[in-house]
Amino acid sequence: MDDKRLDHKLDCKACGTVRMDIPENATEATPVHCSSCGAYLGKWGDLQDDFYAQARGTQAFDLNNGNITRK
Ligand SMILES: [Zn+2]
């Protein structure tokens, strides 16, 4: 296991992947769903807050088209 991965806040609770289906014109209030299984993950604003809170300082992760990748 890779212990440097993001914590489970951003993982899909249903299938465990970190792939978000984010609409192009997403706003803070846009609901975001898992691109693998379609489960609701949360509001885009909240997910962004979680992502940047975890990525800040480490520069270890990128958020590209909804897919979180490790640099
Ligand atoms: Zn899923």
N, CA, C, O and the ligand as a Tripos MOL2 file, in Angstrom:
@<TRIPOS>MOLECULE
protein
  285   283    72     0     0
PROTEIN
NO_CHARGES

@<TRIPOS>ATOM
      1 N           0.8410   -1.2130    0.0000 N.3       1 MET1
      2 CA          0.0000    0.0000    0.0000 C.3       1 MET1
      3 C           0.8690    1.2540    0.0000 C.2       1 MET1
      4 O           1.9520    1.2800    0.5840 O.2       1 MET1
      5 N           0.3760    2.2750   -0.6590 N.am      2 ASP2
      6 CA          1.0620    3.5550   -0.6940 C.3       2 ASP2
      7 C           0.4930    4.4430    0.4000 C.2       2 ASP2
      8 O          -0.6570    4.8740    0.3220 O.2       2 ASP2
      9 N           1.2990    4.7160    1.4220 N.am      3 ASP3
     10 CA          0.7660    5.4930    2.5380 C.3       3 ASP3
     11 C           0.8320    6.9880    2.2950 C.2       3 ASP3
     12 O           0.5100    7.7770    3.1830 O.2       3 ASP3
     13 N           1.2410    7.3790    1.1120 N.am      4 LYS4
     14 CA          1.2810    8.8060    0.8090 C.3       4 LYS4
     15 C           0.0850    9.2470   -0.0320 C.2       4 LYS4
     16 O           0.0270   10.3830   -0.5000 O.2       4 LYS4
     17 N          -0.8330    8.3650   -0.2100 N.am      5 ARG5
     18 CA         -1.9960    8.7560   -0.9920 C.3       5 ARG5
     19 C          -2.8800    9.6810   -0.1680 C.2       5 ARG5
     20 O          -2.7440    9.7960    1.0500 O.2       5 ARG5
     21 N          -3.7770   10.3270   -0.8700 N.am      6 LEU6
     22 CA         -4.7180   11.2010   -0.1880 C.3       6 LEU6
     23 C          -5.5530   10.3930    0.7940 C.2       6 LEU6
     24 O          -5.7470    9.1890    0.6250 O.2       6 LEU6
     25 N          -6.0360   11.0690    1.8120 N.am      7 ASP7
     26 CA         -6.8830   10.3420    2.7450 C.3       7 ASP7
     27 C          -8.2420   10.0620    2.1080 C.2       7 ASP7
     28 O          -8.4750   10.3680    0.9390 O.2       7 ASP7
     29 N          -9.1160    9.4810    2.8940 N.am      8 HIS8
     30 CA        -10.3390    8.9550    2.2980 C.3       8 HIS8
     31 C         -11.4290    9.9840    2.0700 C.2       8 HIS8
     32 O         -12.5190    9.6450    1.6080 O.2       8 HIS8
     33 N         -11.1470   11.2240    2.3870 N.am      9 LYS9
     34 CA        -12.1670   12.2380    2.1510 C.3       9 LYS9
     35 C         -12.5660   12.3140    0.6930 C.2       9 LYS9
     36 O         -13.7310   12.5410    0.3670 O.2       9 LYS9
     37 N         -11.5850   12.1200   -0.1870 N.am     10 LEU10
     38 CA        -11.8530   12.3000   -1.6020 C.3      10 LEU10
     39 C         -12.0750   10.9800   -2.3300 C.2      10 LEU10
     40 O         -12.3640   10.9630   -3.5260 O.2      10 LEU10
     41 N         -11.9400    9.8890   -1.6100 N.am     11 ASP11
     42 CA        -12.2150    8.6090   -2.2280 C.3      11 ASP11
     43 C         -13.7160    8.4050   -2.3510 C.2      11 ASP11
     44 O         -14.4930    8.8640   -1.5140 O.2      11 ASP11
     45 N         -14.1060    7.7120   -3.4030 N.am     12 CYS12
     46 CA        -15.5010    7.3050   -3.5100 C.3      12 CYS12
     47 C         -15.7870    6.2970   -2.4050 C.2      12 CYS12
     48 O         -15.0740    5.3060   -2.2500 O.2      12 CYS12
     49 N         -16.8390    6.5660   -1.6420 N.am     13 LYS13
     50 CA        -17.1520    5.6740   -0.5260 C.3      13 LYS13
     51 C         -17.7060    4.3360   -1.0270 C.2      13 LYS13
     52 O         -17.7030    3.3330   -0.3120 O.2      13 LYS13
     53 N         -18.1740    4.3510   -2.2580 N.am     14 ALA14
     54 CA        -18.8020    3.1410   -2.7930 C.3      14 ALA14
     55 C         -17.7910    2.1960   -3.4420 C.2      14 ALA14
     56 O         -17.8690    0.9810   -3.2570 O.2      14 ALA14
     57 N         -16.8420    2.7510   -4.2030 N.am     15 CYS15
     58 CA        -15.9490    1.8600   -4.9510 C.3      15 CYS15
     59 C         -14.4700    2.0940   -4.6290 C.2      15 CYS15
     60 O         -13.6180    1.3250   -5.0740 O.2      15 CYS15
     61 N         -14.1520    3.1520   -3.8550 N.am     16 GLY16
     62 CA        -12.7830    3.3310   -3.3820 C.3      16 GLY16
     63 C         -11.8400    4.0030   -4.3540 C.2      16 GLY16
     64 O         -10.6650    4.1810   -4.0350 O.2      16 GLY16
     65 N         -12.3060    4.3780   -5.5170 N.am     17 THR17
     66 CA        -11.4290    5.0650   -6.4580 C.3      17 THR17
     67 C         -11.4620    6.5610   -6.1910 C.2      17 THR17
     68 O         -12.3360    7.0510   -5.4760 O.2      17 THR17
     69 N         -10.5050    7.2900   -6.7680 N.am     18 VAL18
     70 CA        -10.4990    8.7420   -6.6510 C.3      18 VAL18
     71 C         -10.6400    9.3150   -8.0530 C.2      18 VAL18
     72 O          -9.7040    9.9010   -8.5980 O.2      18 VAL18
     73 N         -11.7890    9.1420   -8.6110 N.am     19 ARG19
     74 CA        -12.0560    9.6930   -9.9350 C.3      19 ARG19
     75 C         -13.3920   10.4200   -9.8900 C.2      19 ARG19
     76 O         -14.4610    9.8220   -9.7620 O.2      19 ARG19
     77 N         -13.2790   11.7340  -10.0000 N.am     20 MET20
     78 CA        -14.4790   12.5380   -9.9010 C.3      20 MET20
     79 C         -14.9520   12.9700  -11.2710 C.2      20 MET20
     80 O         -14.1490   13.3260  -12.1340 O.2      20 MET20
     81 N         -16.2270   12.9380  -11.4640 N.am     21 ASP21
     82 CA        -16.8340   13.3880  -12.7110 C.3      21 ASP21
     83 C         -17.2800   14.8310  -12.5120 C.2      21 ASP21
     84 O         -18.3630   15.0900  -11.9850 O.2      21 ASP21
     85 N         -16.4310   15.7740  -12.9410 N.am     22 ILE22
     86 CA        -16.6900   17.1840  -12.6810 C.3      22 ILE22
     87 C         -17.1330   17.8790  -13.9660 C.2      22 ILE22
     88 O         -16.4050   17.8810  -14.9590 O.2      22 ILE22
     89 N         -18.3140   18.4610  -13.9440 N.am     23 PRO23
     90 CA        -18.7770   19.1950  -15.1290 C.3      23 PRO23
     91 C         -17.8440   20.3540  -15.4380 C.2      23 PRO23
     92 O         -17.2260   20.9190  -14.5360 O.2      23 PRO23
     93 N         -17.7420   20.7110  -16.7310 N.am     24 GLU24
     94 CA        -16.8230   21.7680  -17.1370 C.3      24 GLU24
     95 C         -17.1300   23.0990  -16.4730 C.2      24 GLU24
     96 O         -16.2250   23.8580  -16.1270 O.2      24 GLU24
     97 N         -18.4040   23.3690  -16.3010 N.am     25 ASN25
     98 CA        -18.7930   24.6520  -15.7230 C.3      25 ASN25
     99 C         -19.1560   24.5110  -14.2560 C.2      25 ASN25
    100 O         -20.0430   25.2050  -13.7590 O.2      25 ASN25
    101 N         -18.4750   23.6190  -13.5700 N.am     26 ALA26
    102 CA        -18.7870   23.3500  -12.1740 C.3      26 ALA26
    103 C         -18.6280   24.6040  -11.3170 C.2      26 ALA26
    104 O         -17.6920   25.3820  -11.4970 O.2      26 ALA26
    105 N         -19.5450   24.7800  -10.3980 N.am     27 THR27
    106 CA        -19.4440   25.8620   -9.4300 C.3      27 THR27
    107 C         -19.2870   25.2460   -8.0430 C.2      27 THR27
    108 O         -19.2810   24.0240   -7.8890 O.2      27 THR27
    109 N         -19.1630   26.0990   -7.0510 N.am     28 GLU28
    110 CA        -19.0210   25.6220   -5.6720 C.3      28 GLU28
    111 C         -20.1460   24.6750   -5.2790 C.2      28 GLU28
    112 O         -19.9490   23.7540   -4.4870 O.2      28 GLU28
    113 N         -21.3130   24.9090   -5.8340 N.am     29 ALA29
    114 CA        -22.4860   24.1550   -5.4110 C.3      29 ALA29
    115 C         -22.8170   22.9940   -6.3430 C.2      29 ALA29
    116 O         -23.8140   22.3020   -6.1370 O.2      29 ALA29
    117 N         -21.9920   22.7730   -7.3650 N.am     30 THR30
    118 CA        -22.2610   21.6890   -8.3060 C.3      30 THR30
    119 C         -22.0290   20.3360   -7.6510 C.2      30 THR30
    120 O         -20.9580   20.0940   -7.0940 O.2      30 THR30
    121 N         -23.0200   19.4510   -7.7120 N.am     31 PRO31
    122 CA        -22.8070   18.1100   -7.1670 C.3      31 PRO31
    123 C         -21.8260   17.3280   -8.0280 C.2      31 PRO31
    124 O         -21.9090   17.3460   -9.2570 O.2      31 PRO31
    125 N         -20.8970   16.6420   -7.3720 N.am     32 VAL32
    126 CA        -19.8800   15.8710   -8.0930 C.3      32 VAL32
    127 C         -20.0840   14.3920   -7.8050 C.2      32 VAL32
    128 O         -20.3100   13.9880   -6.6650 O.2      32 VAL32
    129 N         -19.9990   13.6010   -8.8550 N.am     33 HIS33
    130 CA        -20.2180   12.1720   -8.7280 C.3      33 HIS33
    131 C         -18.9640   11.3950   -9.1110 C.2      33 HIS33
    132 O         -18.1110   11.8910   -9.8470 O.2      33 HIS33
    133 N         -18.8690   10.1920   -8.6110 N.am     34 CYS34
    134 CA        -17.7830    9.2900   -8.9660 C.3      34 CYS34
    135 C         -17.9010    8.9240  -10.4380 C.2      34 CYS34
    136 O         -18.9810    8.5680  -10.9080 O.2      34 CYS34
    137 N         -16.7820    9.0130  -11.1740 N.am     35 SER35
    138 CA        -16.8400    8.6950  -12.6000 C.3      35 SER35
    139 C         -16.7910    7.1930  -12.8290 C.2      35 SER35
    140 O         -17.0240    6.7240  -13.9430 O.2      35 SER35
    141 N         -16.4880    6.4350  -11.7770 N.am     36 SER36
    142 CA        -16.4360    4.9860  -11.9240 C.3      36 SER36
    143 C         -17.7970    4.3450  -11.6740 C.2      36 SER36
    144 O         -18.2470    3.5000  -12.4470 O.2      36 SER36
    145 N         -18.4430    4.7540  -10.5910 N.am     37 CYS37
    146 CA        -19.6960    4.0840  -10.2420 C.3      37 CYS37
    147 C         -20.8810    5.0320  -10.1390 C.2      37 CYS37
    148 O         -22.0200    4.5910   -9.9830 O.2      37 CYS37
    149 N         -20.6160    6.3390  -10.2240 N.am     38 GLY38
    150 CA        -21.7190    7.2840  -10.2300 C.3      38 GLY38
    151 C         -22.2250    7.7040   -8.8660 C.2      38 GLY38
    152 O         -23.2170    8.4270   -8.7750 O.2      38 GLY38
    153 N         -21.5660    7.2660   -7.8000 N.am     39 ALA39
    154 CA        -21.9990    7.6400   -6.4570 C.3      39 ALA39
    155 C         -21.7640    9.1310   -6.2170 C.2      39 ALA39
    156 O         -20.8060    9.7130   -6.7260 O.2      39 ALA39
    157 N         -22.6520    9.7330   -5.4380 N.am     40 TYR40
    158 CA        -22.5060   11.1480   -5.1040 C.3      40 TYR40
    159 C         -21.3610   11.3340   -4.1230 C.2      40 TYR40
    160 O         -21.3050   10.6700   -3.0870 O.2      40 TYR40
    161 N         -20.4390   12.2490   -4.4570 N.am     41 LEU41
    162 CA        -19.2670   12.4660   -3.6020 C.3      41 LEU41
    163 C         -19.3890   13.7160   -2.7410 C.2      41 LEU41
    164 O         -18.8920   13.7510   -1.6150 O.2      41 LEU41
    165 N         -20.0450   14.7340   -3.2690 N.am     42 GLY42
    166 CA        -20.1900   15.9620   -2.5070 C.3      42 GLY42
    167 C         -20.2310   17.1560   -3.4300 C.2      42 GLY42
    168 O         -20.1510   17.0230   -4.6510 O.2      42 GLY42
    169 N         -20.3560   18.3240   -2.8310 N.am     43 LYS43
    170 CA        -20.3570   19.5400   -3.6310 C.3      43 LYS43
    171 C         -18.9390   19.8650   -4.0520 C.2      43 LYS43
    172 O         -17.9920   19.6630   -3.2920 O.2      43 LYS43
    173 N         -18.7970   20.3730   -5.2790 N.am     44 TRP44
    174 CA        -17.4750   20.6610   -5.8290 C.3      44 TRP44
    175 C         -16.6930   21.6120   -4.9370 C.2      44 TRP44
    176 O         -15.4870   21.4420   -4.7590 O.2      44 TRP44
    177 N         -17.3630   22.6060   -4.3770 N.am     45 GLY45
    178 CA        -16.6780   23.5420   -3.4890 C.3      45 GLY45
    179 C         -16.0550   22.8320   -2.2980 C.2      45 GLY45
    180 O         -14.9150   23.1080   -1.9250 O.2      45 GLY45
    181 N         -16.8070   21.9220   -1.7080 N.am     46 ASP46
    182 CA        -16.3020   21.1920   -0.5410 C.3      46 ASP46
    183 C         -15.1620   20.2580   -0.9330 C.2      46 ASP46
    184 O         -14.1750   20.1330   -0.2080 O.2      46 ASP46
    185 N         -15.3050   19.6070   -2.0770 N.am     47 LEU47
    186 CA        -14.2660   18.6800   -2.5260 C.3      47 LEU47
    187 C         -12.9790   19.4290   -2.8360 C.2      47 LEU47
    188 O         -11.8820   18.9600   -2.5330 O.2      47 LEU47
    189 N         -13.1320   20.6100   -3.4480 N.am     48 GLN48
    190 CA        -11.9360   21.4170   -3.7320 C.3      48 GLN48
    191 C         -11.2370   21.8120   -2.4460 C.2      48 GLN48
    192 O         -10.0110   21.7610   -2.3490 O.2      48 GLN48
    193 N         -12.0330   22.2090   -1.4550 N.am     49 ASP49
    194 CA        -11.4420   22.5970   -0.1750 C.3      49 ASP49
    195 C         -10.6440   21.4440    0.4100 C.2      49 ASP49
    196 O          -9.5250   21.6310    0.8870 O.2      49 ASP49
    197 N         -11.2260   20.2460    0.3710 N.am     50 ASP50
    198 CA        -10.5390   19.0660    0.8890 C.3      50 ASP50
    199 C          -9.2600   18.8060    0.1130 C.2      50 ASP50
    200 O          -8.2040   18.5350    0.6840 O.2      50 ASP50
    201 N          -9.3860   18.8980   -1.2150 N.am     51 PHE51
    202 CA         -8.2230   18.5960   -2.0440 C.3      51 PHE51
    203 C          -7.0870   19.5610   -1.7690 C.2      51 PHE51
    204 O          -5.9530   19.1410   -1.5400 O.2      51 PHE51
    205 N          -7.3830   20.8440   -1.7910 N.am     52 TYR52
    206 CA         -6.3110   21.8180   -1.6200 C.3      52 TYR52
    207 C          -5.7590   21.8160   -0.2030 C.2      52 TYR52
    208 O          -4.5780   22.0980    0.0030 O.2      52 TYR52
    209 N          -6.5970   21.5020    0.7700 N.am     53 ALA53
    210 CA         -6.1150   21.4060    2.1470 C.3      53 ALA53
    211 C          -5.0940   20.2840    2.2670 C.2      53 ALA53
    212 O          -4.1170   20.3970    3.0080 O.2      53 ALA53
    213 N          -5.3280   19.2010    1.5330 N.am     54 GLN54
    214 CA         -4.4250   18.0580    1.6200 C.3      54 GLN54
    215 C          -3.2040   18.2320    0.7230 C.2      54 GLN54
    216 O          -2.1140   17.7630    1.0510 O.2      54 GLN54
    217 N          -3.3900   18.9040   -0.4020 N.am     55 ALA55
    218 CA         -2.2950   19.0270   -1.3600 C.3      55 ALA55
    219 C          -1.3670   20.1720   -1.0140 C.2      55 ALA55
    220 O          -0.1980   20.1660   -1.3980 O.2      55 ALA55
    221 N          -1.8780   21.1530   -0.2930 N.am     56 ARG56
    222 CA         -1.0890   22.3340    0.0300 C.3      56 ARG56
    223 C           0.1740   21.9530    0.8010 C.2      56 ARG56
    224 O           0.1240   21.1760    1.7540 O.2      56 ARG56
    225 N           1.3010   22.5120    0.3730 N.am     57 GLY57
    226 CA          2.5270   22.2530    1.1020 C.3      57 GLY57
    227 C           3.2730   21.0420    0.5860 C.2      57 GLY57
    228 O           4.5010   20.9900    0.6530 O.2      57 GLY57
    229 N           2.5460   20.0730    0.0750 N.am     58 THR58
    230 CA          3.2280   18.8790   -0.3880 C.3      58 THR58
    231 C           3.5970   18.9860   -1.8660 C.2      58 THR58
    232 O           4.6080   18.4330   -2.2990 O.2      58 THR58
    233 N           2.7680   19.7030   -2.6410 N.am     59 GLN59
    234 CA          2.9600   19.8000   -4.0890 C.3      59 GLN59
    235 C           3.0180   18.4010   -4.6930 C.2      59 GLN59
    236 O           3.6510   18.1890   -5.7270 O.2      59 GLN59
    237 N           2.3690   17.4730   -4.0570 N.am     60 ALA60
    238 CA          2.5110   16.0830   -4.4760 C.3      60 ALA60
    239 C           1.3740   15.6210   -5.3730 C.2      60 ALA60
    240 O           1.4460   14.5590   -5.9910 O.2      60 ALA60
    241 N           0.3340   16.4230   -5.4360 N.am     61 PHE61
    242 CA         -0.8230   15.9630   -6.1910 C.3      61 PHE61
    243 C          -1.2880   17.0210   -7.1830 C.2      61 PHE61
    244 O          -1.1600   18.2210   -6.9410 O.2      61 PHE61
    245 N          -1.8130   16.5670   -8.2700 N.am     62 ASP62
    246 CA         -2.4260   17.4490   -9.2490 C.3      62 ASP62
    247 C          -3.8760   17.0680   -9.4170 C.2      62 ASP62
    248 O          -4.2600   15.9080   -9.2670 O.2      62 ASP62
    249 N          -4.6650   18.0610   -9.7300 N.am     63 LEU63
    250 CA         -6.0730   17.7980  -10.0090 C.3      63 LEU63
    251 C          -6.3200   18.1250  -11.4760 C.2      63 LEU63
    252 O          -6.4060   19.2910  -11.8630 O.2      63 LEU63
    253 N          -6.4290   17.0870  -12.2750 N.am     64 ASN64
    254 CA         -6.6010   17.2710  -13.7060 C.3      64 ASN64
    255 C          -7.8790   16.6210  -14.1920 C.2      64 ASN64
    256 O          -8.0350   15.4010  -14.1360 O.2      64 ASN64
    257 N          -8.7780   17.4420  -14.6640 N.am     65 ASN65
    258 CA        -10.0210   16.9150  -15.2020 C.3      65 ASN65
    259 C         -10.7000   15.9540  -14.2530 C.2      65 ASN65
    260 O         -11.3120   14.9730  -14.6760 O.2      65 ASN65
    261 N         -10.5890   16.2400  -12.9700 N.am     66 GLY66
    262 CA        -11.2860   15.4070  -11.9970 C.3      66 GLY66
    263 C         -10.4870   14.2160  -11.5300 C.2      66 GLY66
    264 O         -10.8920   13.5260  -10.5940 O.2      66 GLY66
    265 N          -9.3630   13.9640  -12.1620 N.am     67 ASN67
    266 CA         -8.5420   12.8430  -11.7210 C.3      67 ASN67
    267 C          -7.3710   13.3530  -10.9000 C.2      67 ASN67
    268 O          -6.5950   14.1960  -11.3500 O.2      67 ASN67
    269 N          -7.2570   12.8310   -9.7000 N.am     68 ILE68
    270 CA         -6.1640   13.2400   -8.8400 C.3      68 ILE68
    271 C          -4.9670   12.3410   -9.1270 C.2      68 ILE68
    272 O          -5.0440   11.1180   -9.0070 O.2      68 ILE68
    273 N          -3.8730   12.9670   -9.5030 N.am     69 THR69
    274 CA         -2.6850   12.1810   -9.8250 C.3      69 THR69
    275 C          -1.5270   12.6070   -8.9390 C.2      69 THR69
    276 O          -1.4170   13.7730   -8.5570 O.2      69 THR69
    277 N          -0.6910   11.6810   -8.6250 N.am     70 ARG70
    278 CA          0.4780   11.9650   -7.8200 C.3      70 ARG70
    279 C           1.6280   12.3480   -8.7270 C.2      70 ARG70
    280 O           1.9060   11.6630   -9.7110 O.2      70 ARG70
    281 N           2.3020   13.4510   -8.3970 N.am     71 LYS71
    282 CA          3.4200   13.9020   -9.2400 C.3      71 LYS71
    283 C           4.6170   12.9680   -9.0890 C.2      71 LYS71
    284 O           5.6520   13.1840   -9.7190 O.2      71 LYS71
    285 ZN        -17.3030    5.0700   -7.1280 Zn       72 ZN72
@<TRIPOS>BOND
     1     1     2 1
     2     2     3 1
     3     3     4 2
     4     3     5 am
     5     5     6 1
     6     6     7 1
     7     7     8 2
     8     7     9 am
     9     9    10 1
    10    10    11 1
    11    11    12 2
    12    11    13 am
    13    13    14 1
    14    14    15 1
    15    15    16 2
    16    15    17 am
    17    17    18 1
    18    18    19 1
    19    19    20 2
    20    19    21 am
    21    21    22 1
    22    22    23 1
    23    23    24 2
    24    23    25 am
    25    25    26 1
    26    26    27 1
    27    27    28 2
    28    27    29 am
    29    29    30 1
    30    30    31 1
    31    31    32 2
    32    31    33 am
    33    33    34 1
    34    34    35 1
    35    35    36 2
    36    35    37 am
    37    37    38 1
    38    38    39 1
    39    39    40 2
    40    39    41 am
    41    41    42 1
    42    42    43 1
    43    43    44 2
    44    43    45 am
    45    45    46 1
    46    46    47 1
    47    47    48 2
    48    47    49 am
    49    49    50 1
    50    50    51 1
    51    51    52 2
    52    51    53 am
    53    53    54 1
    54    54    55 1
    55    55    56 2
    56    55    57 am
    57    57    58 1
    58    58    59 1
    59    59    60 2
    60    59    61 am
    61    61    62 1
    62    62    63 1
    63    63    64 2
    64    63    65 am
    65    65    66 1
    66    66    67 1
    67    67    68 2
    68    67    69 am
    69    69    70 1
    70    70    71 1
    71    71    72 2
    72    71    73 am
    73    73    74 1
    74    74    75 1
    75    75    76 2
    76    75    77 am
    77    77    78 1
    78    78    79 1
    79    79    80 2
    80    79    81 am
    81    81    82 1
    82    82    83 1
    83    83    84 2
    84    83    85 am
    85    85    86 1
    86    86    87 1
    87    87    88 2
    88    87    89 am
    89    89    90 1
    90    90    91 1
    91    91    92 2
    92    91    93 am
    93    93    94 1
    94    94    95 1
    95    95    96 2
    96    95    97 am
    97    97    98 1
    98    98    99 1
    99    99   100 2
   100    99   101 am
   101   101   102 1
   102   102   103 1
   103   103   104 2
   104   103   105 am
   105   105   106 1
   106   106   107 1
   107   107   108 2
   108   107   109 am
   109   109   110 1
   110   110   111 1
   111   111   112 2
   112   111   113 am
   113   113   114 1
   114   114   115 1
   115   115   116 2
   116   115   117 am
   117   117   118 1
   118   118   119 1
   119   119   120 2
   120   119   121 am
   121   121   122 1
   122   122   123 1
   123   123   124 2
   124   123   125 am
   125   125   126 1
   126   126   127 1
   127   127   128 2
   128   127   129 am
   129   129   130 1
   130   130   131 1
   131   131   132 2
   132   131   133 am
   133   133   134 1
   134   134   135 1
   135   135   136 2
   136   135   137 am
   137   137   138 1
   138   138   139 1
   139   139   140 2
   140   139   141 am
   141   141   142 1
   142   142   143 1
   143   143   144 2
   144   143   145 am
   145   145   146 1
   146   146   147 1
   147   147   148 2
   148   147   149 am
   149   149   150 1
   150   150   151 1
   151   151   152 2
   152   151   153 am
   153   153   154 1
   154   154   155 1
   155   155   156 2
   156   155   157 am
   157   157   158 1
   158   158   159 1
   159   159   160 2
   160   159   161 am
   161   161   162 1
   162   162   163 1
   163   163   164 2
   164   163   165 am
   165   165   166 1
   166   166   167 1
   167   167   168 2
   168   167   169 am
   169   169   170 1
   170   170   171 1
   171   171   172 2
   172   171   173 am
   173   173   174 1
   174   174   175 1
   175   175   176 2
   176   175   177 am
   177   177   178 1
   178   178   179 1
   179   179   180 2
   180   179   181 am
   181   181   182 1
   182   182   183 1
   183   183   184 2
   184   183   185 am
   185   185   186 1
   186   186   187 1
   187   187   188 2
   188   187   189 am
   189   189   190 1
   190   190   191 1
   191   191   192 2
   192   191   193 am
   193   193   194 1
   194   194   195 1
   195   195   196 2
   196   195   197 am
   197   197   198 1
   198   198   199 1
   199   199   200 2
   200   199   201 am
   201   201   202 1
   202   202   203 1
   203   203   204 2
   204   203   205 am
   205   205   206 1
   206   206   207 1
   207   207   208 2
   208   207   209 am
   209   209   210 1
   210   210   211 1
   211   211   212 2
   212   211   213 am
   213   213   214 1
   214   214   215 1
   215   215   216 2
   216   215   217 am
   217   217   218 1
   218   218   219 1
   219   219   220 2
   220   219   221 am
   221   221   222 1
   222   222   223 1
   223   223   224 2
   224   223   225 am
   225   225   226 1
   226   226   227 1
   227   227   228 2
   228   227   229 am
   229   229   230 1
   230   230   231 1
   231   231   232 2
   232   231   233 am
   233   233   234 1
   234   234   235 1
   235   235   236 2
   236   235   237 am
   237   237   238 1
   238   238   239 1
   239   239   240 2
   240   239   241 am
   241   241   242 1
   242   242   243 1
   243   243   244 2
   244   243   245 am
   245   245   246 1
   246   246   247 1
   247   247   248 2
   248   247   249 am
   249   249   250 1
   250   250   251 1
   251   251   252 2
   252   251   253 am
   253   253   254 1
   254   254   255 1
   255   255   256 2
   256   255   257 am
   257   257   258 1
   258   258   259 1
   259   259   260 2
   260   259   261 am
   261   261   262 1
   262   262   263 1
   263   263   264 2
   264   263   265 am
   265   265   266 1
   266   266   267 1
   267   267   268 2
   268   267   269 am
   269   269   270 1
   270   270   271 1
   271   271   272 2
   272   271   273 am
   273   273   274 1
   274   274   275 1
   275   275   276 2
   276   275   277 am
   277   277   278 1
   278   278   279 1
   279   279   280 2
   280   279   281 am
   281   281   282 1
   282   282   283 1
   283   283   284 2
@<TRIPOS>SUBSTRUCTURE
     1 MET1         2 RESIDUE 1 A MET
     2 ASP2         6 RESIDUE 1 A ASP
     3 ASP3        10 RESIDUE 1 A ASP
     4 LYS4        14 RESIDUE 1 A LYS
     5 ARG5        18 RESIDUE 1 A ARG
     6 LEU6        22 RESIDUE 1 A LEU
     7 ASP7        26 RESIDUE 1 A ASP
     8 HIS8        30 RESIDUE 1 A HIS
     9 LYS9        34 RESIDUE 1 A LYS
    10 LEU10       38 RESIDUE 1 A LEU
    11 ASP11       42 RESIDUE 1 A ASP
    12 CYS12       46 RESIDUE 1 A CYS
    13 LYS13       50 RESIDUE 1 A LYS
    14 ALA14       54 RESIDUE 1 A ALA
    15 CYS15       58 RESIDUE 1 A CYS
    16 GLY16       62 RESIDUE 1 A GLY
    17 THR17       66 RESIDUE 1 A THR
    18 VAL18       70 RESIDUE 1 A VAL
    19 ARG19       74 RESIDUE 1 A ARG
    20 MET20       78 RESIDUE 1 A MET
    21 ASP21       82 RESIDUE 1 A ASP
    22 ILE22       86 RESIDUE 1 A ILE
    23 PRO23       90 RESIDUE 1 A PRO
    24 GLU24       94 RESIDUE 1 A GLU
    25 ASN25       98 RESIDUE 1 A ASN
    26 ALA26      102 RESIDUE 1 A ALA
    27 THR27      106 RESIDUE 1 A THR
    28 GLU28      110 RESIDUE 1 A GLU
    29 ALA29      114 RESIDUE 1 A ALA
    30 THR30      118 RESIDUE 1 A THR
    31 PRO31      122 RESIDUE 1 A PRO
    32 VAL32      126 RESIDUE 1 A VAL
    33 HIS33      130 RESIDUE 1 A HIS
    34 CYS34      134 RESIDUE 1 A CYS
    35 SER35      138 RESIDUE 1 A SER
    36 SER36      142 RESIDUE 1 A SER
    37 CYS37      146 RESIDUE 1 A CYS
    38 GLY38      150 RESIDUE 1 A GLY
    39 ALA39      154 RESIDUE 1 A ALA
    40 TYR40      158 RESIDUE 1 A TYR
    41 LEU41      162 RESIDUE 1 A LEU
    42 GLY42      166 RESIDUE 1 A GLY
    43 LYS43      170 RESIDUE 1 A LYS
    44 TRP44      174 RESIDUE 1 A TRP
    45 GLY45      178 RESIDUE 1 A GLY
    46 ASP46      182 RESIDUE 1 A ASP
    47 LEU47      186 RESIDUE 1 A LEU
    48 GLN48      190 RESIDUE 1 A GLN
    49 ASP49      194 RESIDUE 1 A ASP
    50 ASP50      198 RESIDUE 1 A ASP
    51 PHE51      202 RESIDUE 1 A PHE
    52 TYR52      206 RESIDUE 1 A TYR
    53 ALA53      210 RESIDUE 1 A ALA
    54 GLN54      214 RESIDUE 1 A GLN
    55 ALA55      218 RESIDUE 1 A ALA
    56 ARG56      222 RESIDUE 1 A ARG
    57 GLY57      226 RESIDUE 1 A GLY
    58 THR58      230 RESIDUE 1 A THR
    59 GLN59      234 RESIDUE 1 A GLN
    60 ALA60      238 RESIDUE 1 A ALA
    61 PHE61      242 RESIDUE 1 A PHE
    62 ASP62      246 RESIDUE 1 A ASP
    63 LEU63      250 RESIDUE 1 A LEU
    64 ASN64      254 RESIDUE 1 A ASN
    65 ASN65      258 RESIDUE 1 A ASN
    66 GLY66      262 RESIDUE 1 A GLY
    67 ASN67      266 RESIDUE 1 A ASN
    68 ILE68      270 RESIDUE 1 A ILE
    69 THR69      274 RESIDUE 1 A THR
    70 ARG70      278 RESIDUE 1 A ARG
    71 LYS71      282 RESIDUE 1 A LYS
    72 ZN72       285 GROUP 0 **** ****
